[in-house]
Amino acid sequence: MSESKIPFYFAPGPRINEIEKYKMNRIFSLNPILHVNKREATTFTGTETIREAADKLFELTENDVIITDGDNGSFCLDKCGNWYACEAFKAEVVDTIGAGDSHIGTYIAQRMLGKDITVSLTEANRIASLVVQKEGARLDK
C-alpha cells in the first residue's frame, strides 16, 4: 500500500483524556499531526511544560505536534525535531468557543497552500484571535 500524500490531522480537544487508551493507540499508530491546547497536552502526558508534552506526544505519533496556549501563542514540534514558537495576537476575549477549530482549520488551509509552519501558525493565531473577540464561533464576512 502506498503512503497517503494527504496529511492526517487529529484534534481531539478536551476529550483526549476520555478516549479509551486502546483507541488512542490505534489513532496514534496512524501517525496523525496532533493539535491540542496546553491543558490537553500536559494532562494527557502528565507533564508540566509544553515542550515536555510535545516530546511525549511526538513519541506516540511520530509526527508534528501543535500545541496552542492562548495569550502565549502556539508551538509546533515537527517530525524532524524542529521547534517553532509563534506569538499570539492581542485580543479582548469574549468567547473561546471555536478558537481551537478556527486555529486548526486555518493551519491546515495554510499548509495545503504550501506555507511553512511558522507562517501557518502565525495565520492560525491571527484568525483564532479574531474568533475569540466575537460571541460564537463565526466571523463576519
Secondary structure, DSSP 4 states (H G I P E B T S, - for coil): -PPPSS--EE--GGGGGTS-HHHHHHHHTT-PEEEEEHHHHHHHHT-SSHHHHHHHHHHHHSS-EEEE-GGG-EEEE-TTS-EEEEPPPP---S--TTHHHHHHHHHHHHHHTT--HHHHHHHHHHHHHHHTTSSSS----
